[in-house]
Amino acid sequence: IVRNTDKCVLCGLCVRVCEEVKGITAFGLVGRGFNTYVSTAFDIPLNESGCDGCGECVKMCPTGALTFKETDKKTVPTPSWLWERS
């Protein structure tokens, strides 16, 4: 899961779904006022925070601040004549 804090509007849906539905507190609102942001406890990486990678927070995010990390590399199409033997 990749976090983009520039897109976050601090709705708190990711925090709520993680805590109330999954019973895990991987995310939390940190700070007060204009300095508030969504992060893990002590700003540790998400994979070390107890997150099980279920993706419920990604589904609930209305702005796309949370997305799945792209692991597949894009393949380049090759013309069929390269595969034909003469």
Biopython code that builds the backbone (N, CA, C, O; Angstrom):
import numpy as np
from Bio.PDB.StructureBuilder import StructureBuilder

atoms = [
    (1, "ILE", "N", (0.856, -1.180, 0.000)),
    (1, "ILE", "CA", (0.000, 0.000, 0.000)),
    (1, "ILE", "C", (0.891, 1.227, 0.000)),
    (1, "ILE", "O", (1.833, 1.325, 0.787)),
    (2, "VAL", "N", (0.588, 2.160, -0.885)),
    (2, "VAL", "CA", (1.371, 3.388, -1.017)),
    (2, "VAL", "C", (0.519, 4.549, -0.525)),
    (2, "VAL", "O", (-0.654, 4.658, -0.883)),
    (3, "ARG", "N", (1.107, 5.419, 0.299)),
    (3, "ARG", "CA", (0.401, 6.587, 0.822)),
    (3, "ARG", "C", (0.906, 7.845, 0.135)),
    (3, "ARG", "O", (2.113, 8.053, 0.013)),
    (4, "ASN", "N", (-0.026, 8.689, -0.315)),
    (4, "ASN", "CA", (0.293, 9.994, -0.884)),
    (4, "ASN", "C", (-0.373, 11.031, -0.002)),
    (4, "ASN", "O", (-1.571, 11.280, -0.138)),
    (5, "THR", "N", (0.381, 11.639, 0.898)),
    (5, "THR", "CA", (-0.194, 12.557, 1.869)),
    (5, "THR", "C", (-0.685, 13.853, 1.234)),
    (5, "THR", "O", (-1.481, 14.568, 1.843)),
    (6, "ASP", "N", (-0.232, 14.170, 0.030)),
    (6, "ASP", "CA", (-0.702, 15.386, -0.637)),
    (6, "ASP", "C", (-2.168, 15.277, -1.057)),
    (6, "ASP", "O", (-2.849, 16.294, -1.180)),
    (7, "LYS", "N", (-2.655, 14.070, -1.276)),
    (7, "LYS", "CA", (-4.045, 13.873, -1.684)),
    (7, "LYS", "C", (-4.991, 13.692, -0.505)),
    (7, "LYS", "O", (-6.208, 13.743, -0.682)),
    (8, "CYS", "N", (-4.465, 13.485, 0.678)),
    (8, "CYS", "CA", (-5.282, 13.175, 1.849)),
    (8, "CYS", "C", (-6.061, 14.409, 2.324)),
    (8, "CYS", "O", (-5.498, 15.495, 2.463)),
    (9, "VAL", "N", (-7.372, 14.222, 2.571)),
    (9, "VAL", "CA", (-8.219, 15.300, 3.082)),
    (9, "VAL", "C", (-8.572, 15.076, 4.551)),
    (9, "VAL", "O", (-9.451, 15.755, 5.082)),
    (10, "LEU", "N", (-7.909, 14.150, 5.204)),
    (10, "LEU", "CA", (-8.069, 13.853, 6.625)),
    (10, "LEU", "C", (-9.498, 13.470, 7.004)),
    (10, "LEU", "O", (-10.003, 13.889, 8.045)),
    (11, "CYS", "N", (-10.141, 12.680, 6.161)),
    (11, "CYS", "CA", (-11.507, 12.238, 6.460)),
    (11, "CYS", "C", (-11.528, 11.210, 7.593)),
    (11, "CYS", "O", (-12.521, 11.102, 8.312)),
    (12, "GLY", "N", (-10.440, 10.459, 7.754)),
    (12, "GLY", "CA", (-10.342, 9.480, 8.829)),
    (12, "GLY", "C", (-10.985, 8.140, 8.522)),
    (12, "GLY", "O", (-11.060, 7.286, 9.405)),
    (13, "LEU", "N", (-11.455, 7.928, 7.288)),
    (13, "LEU", "CA", (-12.098, 6.653, 6.954)),
    (13, "LEU", "C", (-11.120, 5.488, 7.026)),
    (13, "LEU", "O", (-11.492, 4.394, 7.450)),
    (14, "CYS", "N", (-9.888, 5.708, 6.622)),
    (14, "CYS", "CA", (-8.894, 4.633, 6.675)),
    (14, "CYS", "C", (-8.602, 4.233, 8.123)),
    (14, "CYS", "O", (-8.423, 3.054, 8.429)),
    (15, "VAL", "N", (-8.557, 5.223, 8.998)),
    (15, "VAL", "CA", (-8.305, 4.954, 10.409)),
    (15, "VAL", "C", (-9.468, 4.175, 11.008)),
    (15, "VAL", "O", (-9.262, 3.217, 11.752)),
    (16, "ARG", "N", (-10.691, 4.589, 10.684)),
    (16, "ARG", "CA", (-11.882, 3.947, 11.244)),
    (16, "ARG", "C", (-12.056, 2.525, 10.747)),
    (16, "ARG", "O", (-12.344, 1.626, 11.537)),
    (17, "VAL", "N", (-11.884, 2.303, 9.437)),
    (17, "VAL", "CA", (-12.085, 0.950, 8.913)),
    (17, "VAL", "C", (-11.014, 0.007, 9.447)),
    (17, "VAL", "O", (-11.292, -1.166, 9.699)),
    (18, "CYS", "N", (-9.823, 0.495, 9.618)),
    (18, "CYS", "CA", (-8.740, -0.344, 10.146)),
    (18, "CYS", "C", (-9.013, -0.727, 11.603)),
    (18, "CYS", "O", (-8.798, -1.869, 12.009)),
    (19, "GLU", "N", (-9.483, 0.232, 12.365)),
    (19, "GLU", "CA", (-9.708, -0.023, 13.779)),
    (19, "GLU", "C", (-11.023, -0.748, 14.048)),
    (19, "GLU", "O", (-11.051, -1.711, 14.814)),
    (20, "GLU", "N", (-12.115, -0.295, 13.424)),
    (20, "GLU", "CA", (-13.423, -0.835, 13.754)),
    (20, "GLU", "C", (-13.750, -2.140, 13.031)),
    (20, "GLU", "O", (-14.370, -3.032, 13.610)),
    (21, "VAL", "N", (-13.341, -2.255, 11.775)),
    (21, "VAL", "CA", (-13.680, -3.453, 11.012)),
    (21, "VAL", "C", (-12.635, -4.547, 11.207)),
    (21, "VAL", "O", (-12.979, -5.695, 11.489)),
    (22, "LYS", "N", (-11.367, -4.194, 11.059)),
    (22, "LYS", "CA", (-10.300, -5.193, 11.140)),
    (22, "LYS", "C", (-9.769, -5.401, 12.560)),
    (22, "LYS", "O", (-9.186, -6.446, 12.849)),
    (23, "GLY", "N", (-9.961, -4.421, 13.450)),
    (23, "GLY", "CA", (-9.443, -4.544, 14.812)),
    (23, "GLY", "C", (-7.949, -4.292, 14.905)),
    (23, "GLY", "O", (-7.310, -4.671, 15.887)),
    (24, "ILE", "N", (-7.392, -3.654, 13.889)),
    (24, "ILE", "CA", (-5.960, -3.340, 13.859)),
    (24, "ILE", "C", (-5.817, -1.825, 13.885)),
    (24, "ILE", "O", (-6.583, -1.126, 13.222)),
    (25, "THR", "N", (-4.870, -1.312, 14.624)),
    (25, "THR", "CA", (-4.654, 0.140, 14.649)),
    (25, "THR", "C", (-3.364, 0.471, 13.920)),
    (25, "THR", "O", (-2.413, 0.978, 14.515)),
    (26, "ALA", "N", (-3.340, 0.180, 12.627)),
    (26, "ALA", "CA", (-2.148, 0.447, 11.830)),
    (26, "ALA", "C", (-2.030, 1.928, 11.514)),
    (26, "ALA", "O", (-0.920, 2.454, 11.434)),
    (27, "PHE", "N", (-3.169, 2.619, 11.331)),
    (27, "PHE", "CA", (-3.183, 4.044, 11.026)),
    (27, "PHE", "C", (-3.717, 4.830, 12.208)),
    (27, "PHE", "O", (-4.410, 4.299, 13.076)),
    (28, "GLY", "N", (-3.377, 6.103, 12.218)),
    (28, "GLY", "CA", (-3.919, 7.007, 13.219)),
    (28, "GLY", "C", (-3.730, 8.441, 12.778)),
    (28, "GLY", "O", (-2.872, 8.738, 11.946)),
    (29, "LEU", "N", (-4.541, 9.337, 13.343)),
    (29, "LEU", "CA", (-4.378, 10.764, 13.078)),
    (29, "LEU", "C", (-3.329, 11.303, 14.036)),
    (29, "LEU", "O", (-3.447, 11.139, 15.250)),
    (30, "VAL", "N", (-2.316, 11.937, 13.498)),
    (30, "VAL", "CA", (-1.188, 12.429, 14.287)),
    (30, "VAL", "C", (-1.196, 13.951, 14.237)),
    (30, "VAL", "O", (-1.397, 14.540, 13.175)),
    (31, "GLY", "N", (-0.980, 14.581, 15.373)),
    (31, "GLY", "CA", (-0.911, 16.038, 15.429)),
    (31, "GLY", "C", (-2.270, 16.664, 15.657)),
    (31, "GLY", "O", (-3.281, 15.972, 15.784)),
    (32, "ARG", "N", (-2.278, 18.006, 15.708)),
    (32, "ARG", "CA", (-3.508, 18.744, 15.953)),
    (32, "ARG", "C", (-3.586, 19.932, 15.008)),
    (32, "ARG", "O", (-2.565, 20.483, 14.595)),
    (33, "GLY", "N", (-4.797, 20.315, 14.676)),
    (33, "GLY", "CA", (-5.004, 21.504, 13.853)),
    (33, "GLY", "C", (-4.492, 21.329, 12.441)),
    (33, "GLY", "O", (-4.698, 20.292, 11.810)),
    (34, "PHE", "N", (-3.814, 22.368, 11.949)),
    (34, "PHE", "CA", (-3.295, 22.339, 10.590)),
    (34, "PHE", "C", (-2.126, 21.365, 10.428)),
    (34, "PHE", "O", (-1.748, 21.039, 9.303)),
    (35, "ASN", "N", (-1.559, 20.903, 11.526)),
    (35, "ASN", "CA", (-0.424, 19.981, 11.460)),
    (35, "ASN", "C", (-0.856, 18.517, 11.493)),
    (35, "ASN", "O", (-0.001, 17.636, 11.572)),
    (36, "THR", "N", (-2.139, 18.235, 11.436)),
    (36, "THR", "CA", (-2.646, 16.863, 11.488)),
    (36, "THR", "C", (-2.357, 16.118, 10.185)),
    (36, "THR", "O", (-2.473, 16.679, 9.095)),
    (37, "TYR", "N", (-1.987, 14.865, 10.314)),
    (37, "TYR", "CA", (-1.781, 13.994, 9.157)),
    (37, "TYR", "C", (-2.028, 12.552, 9.577)),
    (37, "TYR", "O", (-1.958, 12.221, 10.760)),
    (38, "VAL", "N", (-2.315, 11.704, 8.606)),
    (38, "VAL", "CA", (-2.544, 10.277, 8.857)),
    (38, "VAL", "C", (-1.223, 9.555, 8.720)),
    (38, "VAL", "O", (-0.515, 9.713, 7.725)),
    (39, "SER", "N", (-0.894, 8.761, 9.726)),
    (39, "SER", "CA", (0.363, 8.031, 9.696)),
    (39, "SER", "C", (0.270, 6.812, 10.602)),
    (39, "SER", "O", (-0.742, 6.592, 11.268)),
    (40, "THR", "N", (1.317, 6.041, 10.616)),
    (40, "THR", "CA", (1.420, 4.916, 11.535)),
    (40, "THR", "C", (1.994, 5.417, 12.851)),
    (40, "THR", "O", (2.495, 6.539, 12.930)),
    (41, "ALA", "N", (1.921, 4.595, 13.869)),
    (41, "ALA", "CA", (2.485, 4.976, 15.159)),
    (41, "ALA", "C", (3.994, 5.163, 15.033)),
    (41, "ALA", "O", (4.689, 4.301, 14.496)),
    (42, "PHE", "N", (4.479, 6.256, 15.513)),
    (42, "PHE", "CA", (5.898, 6.608, 15.483)),
    (42, "PHE", "C", (6.458, 6.690, 14.066)),
    (42, "PHE", "O", (7.671, 6.599, 13.875)),
    (43, "ASP", "N", (5.581, 6.861, 13.064)),
    (43, "ASP", "CA", (5.967, 6.975, 11.654)),
    (43, "ASP", "C", (6.821, 5.810, 11.163)),
    (43, "ASP", "O", (7.711, 5.990, 10.332)),
    (44, "ILE", "N", (6.545, 4.623, 11.679)),
    (44, "ILE", "CA", (7.271, 3.441, 11.205)),
    (44, "ILE", "C", (6.689, 3.022, 9.864)),
    (44, "ILE", "O", (5.564, 3.411, 9.548)),
    (45, "PRO", "N", (7.409, 2.245, 9.064)),
    (45, "PRO", "CA", (6.860, 1.778, 7.785)),
    (45, "PRO", "C", (5.584, 0.963, 7.989)),
    (45, "PRO", "O", (5.416, 0.313, 9.021)),
    (46, "LEU", "N", (4.701, 0.999, 7.020)),
    (46, "LEU", "CA", (3.399, 0.351, 7.141)),
    (46, "LEU", "C", (3.515, -1.154, 7.327)),
    (46, "LEU", "O", (2.714, -1.747, 8.050)),
    (47, "ASN", "N", (4.490, -1.778, 6.693)),
    (47, "ASN", "CA", (4.631, -3.234, 6.827)),
    (47, "ASN", "C", (5.114, -3.648, 8.216)),
    (47, "ASN", "O", (5.013, -4.822, 8.570)),
    (48, "GLU", "N", (5.632, -2.722, 9.002)),
    (48, "GLU", "CA", (6.071, -3.026, 10.366)),
    (48, "GLU", "C", (5.045, -2.599, 11.408)),
    (48, "GLU", "O", (5.264, -2.799, 12.603)),
    (49, "SER", "N", (3.930, -2.016, 10.977)),
    (49, "SER", "CA", (2.969, -1.441, 11.912)),
    (49, "SER", "C", (1.879, -2.403, 12.354)),
    (49, "SER", "O", (1.033, -2.031, 13.167)),
    (50, "GLY", "N", (1.873, -3.607, 11.851)),
    (50, "GLY", "CA", (0.825, -4.553, 12.171)),
    (50, "GLY", "C", (-0.218, -4.647, 11.083)),
    (50, "GLY", "O", (-1.196, -5.381, 11.223)),
    (51, "CYS", "N", (-0.026, -3.920, 10.003)),
    (51, "CYS", "CA", (-0.942, -3.958, 8.860)),
    (51, "CYS", "C", (-0.866, -5.335, 8.215)),
    (51, "CYS", "O", (0.222, -5.856, 7.971)),
    (52, "ASP", "N", (-2.043, -5.926, 7.939)),
    (52, "ASP", "CA", (-2.043, -7.236, 7.299)),
    (52, "ASP", "C", (-2.226, -7.146, 5.790)),
    (52, "ASP", "O", (-2.282, -8.173, 5.112)),
    (53, "GLY", "N", (-2.321, -5.928, 5.255)),
    (53, "GLY", "CA", (-2.400, -5.738, 3.810)),
    (53, "GLY", "C", (-3.741, -6.128, 3.208)),
    (53, "GLY", "O", (-3.796, -6.529, 2.046)),
    (54, "CYS", "N", (-4.822, -6.019, 3.971)),
    (54, "CYS", "CA", (-6.135, -6.442, 3.484)),
    (54, "CYS", "C", (-6.670, -5.505, 2.403)),
    (54, "CYS", "O", (-7.426, -5.941, 1.534)),
    (55, "GLY", "N", (-6.294, -4.229, 2.440)),
    (55, "GLY", "CA", (-6.720, -3.281, 1.421)),
    (55, "GLY", "C", (-8.034, -2.595, 1.692)),
    (55, "GLY", "O", (-8.528, -1.871, 0.828)),
    (56, "GLU", "N", (-8.624, -2.792, 2.861)),
    (56, "GLU", "CA", (-9.880, -2.113, 3.193)),
    (56, "GLU", "C", (-9.704, -0.602, 3.228)),
    (56, "GLU", "O", (-10.609, 0.133, 2.833)),
    (57, "CYS", "N", (-8.566, -0.134, 3.691)),
    (57, "CYS", "CA", (-8.315, 1.311, 3.739)),
    (57, "CYS", "C", (-8.224, 1.891, 2.332)),
    (57, "CYS", "O", (-8.660, 3.017, 2.094)),
    (58, "VAL", "N", (-7.660, 1.129, 1.402)),
    (58, "VAL", "CA", (-7.556, 1.583, 0.013)),
    (58, "VAL", "C", (-8.945, 1.684, -0.605)),
    (58, "VAL", "O", (-9.229, 2.620, -1.352)),
    (59, "LYS", "N", (-9.809, 0.722, -0.296)),
    (59, "LYS", "CA", (-11.172, 0.743, -0.818)),
    (59, "LYS", "C", (-11.975, 1.921, -0.274)),
    (59, "LYS", "O", (-12.823, 2.468, -0.979)),
    (60, "MET", "N", (-11.718, 2.315, 0.965)),
    (60, "MET", "CA", (-12.491, 3.375, 1.604)),
    (60, "MET", "C", (-11.986, 4.777, 1.282)),
    (60, "MET", "O", (-12.728, 5.743, 1.460)),
    (61, "CYS", "N", (-10.760, 4.917, 0.818)),
    (61, "CYS", "CA", (-10.167, 6.240, 0.584)),
    (61, "CYS", "C", (-10.879, 6.947, -0.576)),
    (61, "CYS", "O", (-10.855, 6.455, -1.704)),
    (62, "PRO", "N", (-11.520, 8.108, -0.307)),
    (62, "PRO", "CA", (-12.280, 8.783, -1.363)),
    (62, "PRO", "C", (-11.422, 9.583, -2.344)),
    (62, "PRO", "O", (-11.894, 9.935, -3.424)),
    (63, "THR", "N", (-10.186, 9.872, -1.989)),
    (63, "THR", "CA", (-9.357, 10.734, -2.833)),
    (63, "THR", "C", (-8.239, 10.017, -3.557)),
    (63, "THR", "O", (-7.584, 10.616, -4.410)),
    (64, "GLY", "N", (-8.000, 8.766, -3.248)),
    (64, "GLY", "CA", (-6.901, 8.040, -3.873)),
    (64, "GLY", "C", (-5.574, 8.290, -3.194)),
    (64, "GLY", "O", (-4.523, 8.071, -3.797)),
    (65, "ALA", "N", (-5.597, 8.746, -1.950)),
    (65, "ALA", "CA", (-4.361, 8.959, -1.205)),
    (65, "ALA", "C", (-3.701, 7.635, -0.840)),
    (65, "ALA", "O", (-2.489, 7.574, -0.634)),
    (66, "LEU", "N", (-4.499, 6.582, -0.762)),
    (66, "LEU", "CA", (-3.983, 5.241, -0.513)),
    (66, "LEU", "C", (-4.232, 4.404, -1.758)),
    (66, "LEU", "O", (-5.364, 4.322, -2.235)),
    (67, "THR", "N", (-3.195, 3.789, -2.283)),
    (67, "THR", "CA", (-3.308, 2.947, -3.464)),
    (67, "THR", "C", (-2.466, 1.701, -3.268)),
    (67, "THR", "O", (-1.599, 1.646, -2.396)),
    (68, "PHE", "N", (-2.737, 0.707, -4.092)),
    (68, "PHE", "CA", (-1.903, -0.491, -4.070)),
    (68, "PHE", "C", (-0.637, -0.236, -4.871)),
    (68, "PHE", "O", (-0.674, 0.439, -5.900)),
    (69, "LYS", "N", (0.462, -0.764, -4.409)),
    (69, "LYS", "CA", (1.727, -0.610, -5.103)),
    (69, "LYS", "C", (1.729, -1.486, -6.349)),
    (69, "LYS", "O", (1.375, -2.664, -6.298)),
    (70, "GLU", "N", (2.128, -0.903, -7.451)),
    (70, "GLU", "CA", (2.203, -1.649, -8.704)),
    (70, "GLU", "C", (3.466, -2.504, -8.682)),
    (70, "GLU", "O", (4.577, -1.982, -8.583)),
    (71, "THR", "N", (3.289, -3.808, -8.775)),
    (71, "THR", "CA", (4.446, -4.701, -8.729)),
    (71, "THR", "C", (4.797, -5.266, -10.095)),
    (71, "THR", "O", (5.933, -5.680, -10.327)),
    (72, "ASP", "N", (3.826, -5.283, -10.998)),
    (72, "ASP", "CA", (4.082, -5.823, -12.324)),
    (72, "ASP", "C", (4.708, -4.765, -13.216)),
    (72, "ASP", "O", (4.297, -3.605, -13.215)),
    (73, "LYS", "N", (5.683, -5.177, -13.959)),
    (73, "LYS", "CA", (6.294, -4.262, -14.914)),
    (73, "LYS", "C", (5.533, -4.341, -16.222)),
    (73, "LYS", "O", (5.060, -5.407, -16.615)),
    (74, "LYS", "N", (5.421, -3.228, -16.878)),
    (74, "LYS", "CA", (4.709, -3.178, -18.146)),
    (74, "LYS", "C", (5.544, -3.866, -19.211)),
    (74, "LYS", "O", (6.740, -3.604, -19.345)),
    (75, "THR", "N", (4.916, -4.731, -19.951)),
    (75, "THR", "CA", (5.628, -5.433, -21.011)),
    (75, "THR", "C", (5.518, -4.650, -22.307)),
    (75, "THR", "O", (4.529, -3.959, -22.552)),
    (76, "VAL", "N", (6.522, -4.767, -23.109)),
    (76, "VAL", "CA", (6.551, -4.083, -24.396)),
    (76, "VAL", "C", (6.071, -5.060, -25.455)),
    (76, "VAL", "O", (6.628, -6.150, -25.583)),
    (77, "PRO", "N", (5.047, -4.691, -26.218)),
    (77, "PRO", "CA", (4.573, -5.612, -27.254)),
    (77, "PRO", "C", (5.605, -5.761, -28.359)),
    (77, "PRO", "O", (6.266, -4.797, -28.745)),
    (78, "THR", "N", (5.730, -6.960, -28.853)),
    (78, "THR", "CA", (6.668, -7.216, -29.947)),
    (78, "THR", "C", (5.887, -7.649, -31.174)),
    (78, "THR", "O", (4.876, -8.339, -31.046)),
    (79, "PRO", "N", (6.326, -7.268, -32.337)),
    (79, "PRO", "CA", (5.624, -7.682, -33.550)),
    (79, "PRO", "C", (5.718, -9.192, -33.739)),
    (79, "PRO", "O", (6.692, -9.827, -33.336)),
    (80, "SER", "N", (4.674, -9.754, -34.366)),
    (80, "SER", "CA", (4.626, -11.196, -34.540)),
    (80, "SER", "C", (5.700, -11.706, -35.502)),
    (80, "SER", "O", (6.085, -12.873, -35.433)),
    (81, "TRP", "N", (6.184, -10.848, -36.394)),
    (81, "TRP", "CA", (7.183, -11.325, -37.350)),
    (81, "TRP", "C", (8.510, -11.644, -36.680)),
    (81, "TRP", "O", (9.340, -12.341, -37.264)),
    (82, "LEU", "N", (8.725, -11.150, -35.471)),
    (82, "LEU", "CA", (9.956, -11.489, -34.759)),
    (82, "LEU", "C", (9.945, -12.941, -34.311)),
    (82, "LEU", "O", (11.004, -13.546, -34.142)),
    (83, "TRP", "N", (8.767, -13.504, -34.120)),
    (83, "TRP", "CA", (8.661, -14.853, -33.624)),
    (83, "TRP", "C", (8.618, -15.894, -34.749)),
    (83, "TRP", "O", (8.799, -17.086, -34.501)),
    (84, "GLU", "N", (8.384, -15.454, -35.948)),
    (84, "GLU", "CA", (8.311, -16.389, -37.074)),
    (84, "GLU", "C", (9.720, -16.754, -37.551)),
    (84, "GLU", "O", (10.602, -15.902, -37.660)),
    (85, "ARG", "N", (9.897, -18.025, -37.825)),
    (85, "ARG", "CA", (11.200, -18.474, -38.324)),
    (85, "ARG", "C", (11.126, -18.620, -39.841)),
    (85, "ARG", "O", (10.114, -19.062, -40.385)),
    (86, "SER", "N", (12.182, -18.254, -40.497)),
    (86, "SER", "CA", (12.170, -18.369, -41.960)),
    (86, "SER", "C", (12.890, -19.614, -42.425)),
    (86, "SER", "O", (12.975, -19.865, -43.627)),
]
sb = StructureBuilder()
sb.init_structure("model")
sb.init_model(0)
sb.init_chain("A")
sb.init_seg("    ")
for serial, (resi, resn, name, xyz) in enumerate(atoms, 1):
    if name == "N":
        sb.init_residue(resn, " ", resi, " ")
    sb.init_atom(name, np.array(xyz, "f"), 0.0, 1.0, " ", f" {name:<3s}", serial, name[0])
structure = sb.get_structure()
